C-alpha cells in the first residue's frame, strides 16, 4: 500500500515559468573520452531554471 502521489484534493498547484532572458546560461561539456565504450547519439537537451532567494530572514 502506501501514500497516493499528488497534493490534497481541491488544492490548486502553482509553479514558476521560465524567464525570457536569464542572467546566466551554463552549457555543460562532456569529455566523451571519459565515457564507457559504446554507441552514443545526441538525445537533445533538458532545460532547467534555478532561482535563488537572497532576501533577509526576520525572526520575531
C-alpha positions in Angstrom: 0.0 0.0 0.0 1.4 3.4 0.9 0.6 7.0 0.3 -1.0 8.1 -3.0 1.0 10.6 -5.1 -0.2 14.2 -5.5 -1.5 17.0 -3.5 -4.6 17.5 -1.4 -7.9 17.3 -3.2 -9.0 20.7 -4.4 -5.5 22.3 -4.0 -4.6 24.5 -6.9 -0.9 23.8 -7.9 1.4 26.7 -8.8 4.8 26.9 -10.4 7.3 29.4 -11.8 7.5 30.0 -15.6 11.0 30.2 -17.1 12.2 33.8 -17.7 12.7 35.1 -21.3 16.3 36.4 -20.7 18.2 34.6 -17.9 21.1 36.2 -16.2 23.4 33.2 -16.9 23.4 30.2 -19.2 25.6 27.3 -18.4 26.5 24.7 -21.1 27.9 21.5 -19.6 30.5 20.0 -21.8 31.1 16.2 -21.6 34.5 14.7 -22.4 33.5 11.7 -24.5 36.9 10.0 -23.8 35.8 9.5 -20.1 32.6 7.6 -21.1 32.5 3.8 -21.2 32.9 2.4 -24.7 29.6 2.1 -26.7 27.4 3.7 -29.3 26.2 7.2 -28.3 24.0 9.7 -30.1 22.7 13.2 -29.4 19.5 12.9 -27.5 18.8 16.6 -27.3 18.9 18.6 -24.0 16.9 19.4 -20.9 16.3 23.0 -19.9 16.3 23.8 -16.2 15.9 27.0 -14.3 17.4 27.7 -10.9 16.1 30.6 -8.9 17.8 32.0 -5.7 16.1 34.0 -3.0 18.6 36.4 -1.5 16.2 38.3 0.9 16.6 38.7 4.6 15.1 36.3 7.1 13.4 38.1 10.0 12.8 36.3 13.3 10.0 37.6 15.5 
